[in-house]
Amino acid sequence: MTFRTLFAAAPLLFLAACGGSQDATNVTAPAGSVKAVTPPAGKAWVDTVVKTPEGGFRMGNPDAPLKIVEYGSRACPYCALFDTEGFEPLKADFIATGKVSYEFREYPVHGPLDFAPILLGQCTGDTATFFPILDQMFKNQETLLKDEQAVAAKVQAMGNATPNQVAVAFAEGLGYIDFMKQRGLPEDKARACLNDPAGIKKIVDGAQAANDKYQITGTPTFILNDVKLDGVDRWEKLKAVLTNRGA
């Protein structure tokens, strides 16, 4: 499959945008009190991370009464803003209590631009490093994407490049390979992940499944107990939902 064929086959990637909707009708739903759950001896819920069947990574109590899923993009500034504002208080005040679990699922809202950071962000295969690397990608997003337009122009000029070749071009041009090398990922392993066609297929299939089930219109999109929270795209809004649901 070529770069251009991928665009024709996956129009859903153009239907969403970085930044969510403004309908906040789900923010103030009332609920009763949710009790804290003690983690197993010697463990903490914020250190309990697993990969889910849907391809996301979940932190926290697997049986938490309140299950949050974020569909996000590593290149989306609104997702980076949520990470800056909300990730630490979400962990400390909600996940650590066992009341809430948090799962991040990749959504390539920018199409092929997102392929490189997604493939490399999951390349270590270690659940313990997933959230630290995700957090660091968000914190370094502005630097990593400073040459985005110039690199995108070069990618466009590649014509019939495969999606994997496009991922390599963005990874090299934007510095993602060096970013991951500095965090212990060998370059040969990074390039193997970037050149894996199955990795691209998982990204596209995951986005299609998300779009079919939840009609994703922007990132970040939050799902609570399998219900999409329209208009909840900032930490204060999500905090209000969790509080109103008794967390």
C-alpha positions as CSV (number, residue, x, y, z in Angstrom):
1,M,0.0,0.0,0.0
2,T,1.4,3.4,-1.0
3,F,1.2,6.7,0.9
4,R,-1.4,8.0,-1.5
5,T,-3.4,4.7,-1.4
6,L,-3.5,4.8,2.3
7,F,-5.1,8.3,2.2
8,A,-7.7,7.0,-0.2
9,A,-8.4,3.9,1.9
10,A,-8.6,5.7,5.2
11,P,-10.6,8.9,4.8
12,L,-11.5,8.7,8.5
13,L,-8.2,10.2,9.3
14,F,-9.3,13.5,7.8
15,L,-12.6,13.6,9.5
16,A,-11.2,14.4,12.9
17,A,-9.2,17.4,14.1
18,C,-6.8,18.2,17.0
19,G,-9.1,19.7,19.6
20,G,-12.5,18.4,20.7
21,S,-16.1,19.7,20.3
22,Q,-17.7,22.3,22.5
23,D,-20.9,20.4,23.6
24,A,-20.5,19.9,27.4
25,T,-23.8,18.2,28.1
26,N,-22.2,15.2,29.8
27,V,-20.1,17.2,32.3
28,T,-22.5,17.5,35.2
29,A,-24.2,14.1,35.4
30,P,-24.8,13.3,39.1
31,A,-23.7,10.1,40.8
32,G,-23.1,8.5,44.2
33,S,-19.9,8.2,46.1
34,V,-17.3,5.8,44.8
35,K,-15.1,4.0,47.5
36,A,-11.4,3.8,47.3
37,V,-9.8,0.4,46.6
38,T,-6.6,-0.7,48.2
39,P,-4.0,-2.1,45.7
40,P,-2.4,-5.5,46.3
41,A,0.3,-5.5,49.0
42,G,3.5,-3.9,47.9
43,K,2.0,-2.4,44.8
44,A,0.5,1.0,43.7
45,W,-2.3,1.5,41.2
46,V,-0.3,4.1,39.3
47,D,2.4,1.5,38.7
48,T,-0.1,-1.1,37.4
49,V,0.0,-0.8,33.6
50,V,-1.2,-3.3,31.0
51,K,-1.7,-3.4,27.3
52,T,-5.4,-3.8,26.5
53,P,-7.0,-6.0,23.8
54,E,-8.0,-2.7,22.0
55,G,-4.3,-1.8,21.6
56,G,-4.2,0.9,24.3
57,F,-2.3,1.0,27.6
58,R,-4.2,1.2,30.8
59,M,-3.0,2.5,34.2
60,G,-4.7,1.6,37.5
61,N,-7.2,-0.7,39.0
62,P,-8.5,-3.1,36.3
63,D,-11.8,-3.2,38.1
64,A,-12.1,0.5,38.8
65,P,-15.7,1.6,38.9
66,L,-14.8,4.6,36.6
67,K,-12.9,3.7,33.5
68,I,-11.5,6.5,31.4
69,V,-10.2,6.0,27.9
70,E,-8.5,8.9,26.0
71,Y,-8.1,8.8,22.3
72,G,-5.2,11.0,21.7
73,S,-2.4,12.0,19.3
74,R,1.2,12.5,20.3
75,A,1.4,15.4,17.8
76,C,-1.8,17.2,19.1
77,P,-1.2,20.3,21.2
78,Y,-4.5,19.9,23.0
79,C,-3.4,16.4,24.1
80,A,-0.1,17.9,25.2
81,L,-2.0,20.5,27.2
82,F,-4.1,17.9,28.9
83,D,-1.0,16.0,29.8
84,T,0.5,19.2,31.3
85,E,-2.6,20.2,33.2
86,G,-4.0,16.8,34.2
87,F,-1.8,13.8,34.1
88,E,-0.2,14.2,37.5
89,P,-3.4,15.2,39.4
90,L,-5.3,12.4,37.6
91,K,-2.8,9.9,38.8
92,A,-2.5,11.3,42.4
93,D,-6.1,12.1,43.1
94,F,-8.0,9.5,41.1
95,I,-6.0,6.6,39.8
96,A,-4.0,6.1,43.0
97,T,-7.2,5.6,44.9
98,G,-8.3,2.7,42.8
99,K,-11.5,4.6,41.9
100,V,-10.4,5.4,38.3
101,S,-8.4,3.7,35.6
102,Y,-7.0,5.5,32.7
103,E,-6.3,4.1,29.2
104,F,-4.5,5.9,26.4
105,R,-5.4,4.8,22.9
106,E,-3.5,6.1,19.9
107,Y,-5.6,8.1,17.3
108,P,-3.7,9.3,14.2
109,V,-5.6,12.6,13.9
110,H,-2.9,14.0,11.6
111,G,-2.7,10.9,9.4
112,P,0.9,9.8,8.5
113,L,2.5,12.5,10.7
114,D,1.4,10.5,13.7
115,F,2.8,7.2,12.5
116,A,6.4,7.7,13.6
117,P,5.7,8.8,17.2
118,I,3.1,6.0,17.6
119,L,5.4,3.3,16.3
120,L,8.4,4.5,18.3
121,G,6.4,5.2,21.4
122,Q,5.3,1.6,21.6
123,C,8.6,0.2,20.3
124,T,10.2,-0.8,23.6
125,G,7.5,-3.4,24.3
126,D,7.7,-2.5,28.0
127,T,4.5,-1.5,29.7
128,A,6.6,0.3,32.4
129,T,8.0,2.7,29.9
130,F,4.9,3.5,27.9
131,F,3.5,6.4,30.0
132,P,6.9,8.0,30.8
133,I,7.7,8.1,27.1
134,L,4.3,9.4,26.2
135,D,4.6,12.1,28.8
136,Q,8.0,13.1,27.6
137,M,6.8,13.2,24.0
138,F,4.1,15.6,25.0
139,K,6.5,17.7,27.0
140,N,8.9,17.9,24.1
141,Q,6.2,18.2,21.4
142,E,7.0,21.8,20.4
143,T,10.6,21.0,19.8
144,L,10.0,17.8,18.0
145,L,7.5,19.4,15.6
146,K,9.3,22.6,14.9
147,D,10.2,21.5,11.4
148,E,6.9,19.8,10.7
149,Q,6.0,21.8,7.6
150,A,9.4,21.4,5.9
151,V,9.5,17.7,6.6
152,A,5.9,17.3,5.4
153,A,6.8,19.0,2.1
154,K,9.6,16.6,1.6
155,V,7.4,13.6,2.4
156,Q,4.8,14.9,-0.1
157,A,7.4,15.0,-2.7
158,M,8.2,11.3,-2.2
159,G,5.2,10.4,-4.3
160,N,4.4,6.7,-4.1
161,A,6.3,6.0,-0.9
162,T,4.9,3.3,1.4
163,P,3.4,4.3,4.7
164,N,6.5,2.8,6.4
165,Q,8.8,4.9,4.3
166,V,6.8,7.9,5.3
167,A,7.1,7.0,8.9
168,V,10.8,6.7,8.6
169,A,11.0,10.1,6.8
170,F,9.1,11.9,9.6
171,A,11.0,10.1,12.3
172,E,14.4,11.1,10.8
173,G,13.3,14.6,9.8
174,L,11.7,15.5,13.1
175,G,14.3,13.8,15.4
176,Y,12.1,11.1,16.9
177,I,14.8,8.4,16.4
178,D,17.3,10.4,18.3
179,F,14.7,11.2,20.9
180,M,14.1,7.5,21.5
181,K,17.8,6.7,21.4
182,Q,18.3,9.1,24.3
183,R,15.8,7.1,26.2
184,G,17.5,3.8,25.7
185,L,16.0,2.4,22.5
186,P,18.7,1.1,20.1
187,E,18.5,2.7,16.6
188,D,18.3,-0.7,14.9
189,K,15.2,-1.6,17.0
190,A,13.7,1.8,16.3
191,R,14.1,1.4,12.6
192,A,12.7,-2.1,12.7
193,C,9.5,-0.8,14.4
194,L,9.2,2.0,11.8
195,N,9.5,-0.5,9.0
196,D,7.0,-3.0,10.3
197,P,3.9,-3.0,8.0
198,A,1.9,-4.7,10.7
199,G,2.5,-1.7,13.0
200,I,0.9,0.7,10.4
201,K,-2.0,-1.7,9.9
202,K,-2.7,-1.7,13.7
203,I,-2.8,2.1,13.7
204,V,-5.2,2.3,10.8
205,D,-7.4,-0.5,12.1
206,G,-7.5,1.0,15.6
207,A,-8.5,4.4,14.2
208,Q,-11.2,2.8,12.1
209,A,-12.6,0.8,15.1
210,A,-12.7,4.0,17.2
211,N,-14.4,5.9,14.5
212,D,-17.0,3.2,13.9
213,K,-17.8,2.9,17.6
214,Y,-17.5,6.4,19.0
215,Q,-17.5,8.7,15.9
216,I,-14.3,10.5,17.0
217,T,-14.3,14.1,15.9
218,G,-11.2,15.4,17.6
219,T,-8.4,14.8,20.0
220,P,-8.4,14.4,22.9
221,T,-11.6,12.5,23.1
222,F,-12.5,10.9,26.4
223,I,-14.7,7.9,27.0
224,L,-16.1,7.1,30.5
225,N,-17.5,3.6,31.0
226,D,-17.9,3.2,27.3
227,V,-19.8,6.5,26.8
228,K,-18.2,9.4,24.9
229,L,-17.9,12.6,26.9
230,D,-18.8,15.3,24.3
231,G,-17.1,18.6,24.9
232,V,-14.7,17.3,27.6
233,D,-11.3,18.2,26.2
234,R,-9.6,19.9,29.1
235,W,-8.5,18.6,32.5
236,E,-10.9,20.8,34.5
237,K,-13.9,19.4,32.5
238,L,-12.8,15.8,33.0
239,K,-12.1,16.4,36.7
240,A,-15.6,17.8,37.0
241,V,-17.1,14.7,35.4
242,L,-15.1,12.4,37.7
243,T,-16.0,14.4,40.8
244,N,-19.7,14.5,39.8
245,R,-19.6,10.7,39.3
246,G,-18.4,10.3,42.9
247,A,-14.7,9.8,42.5
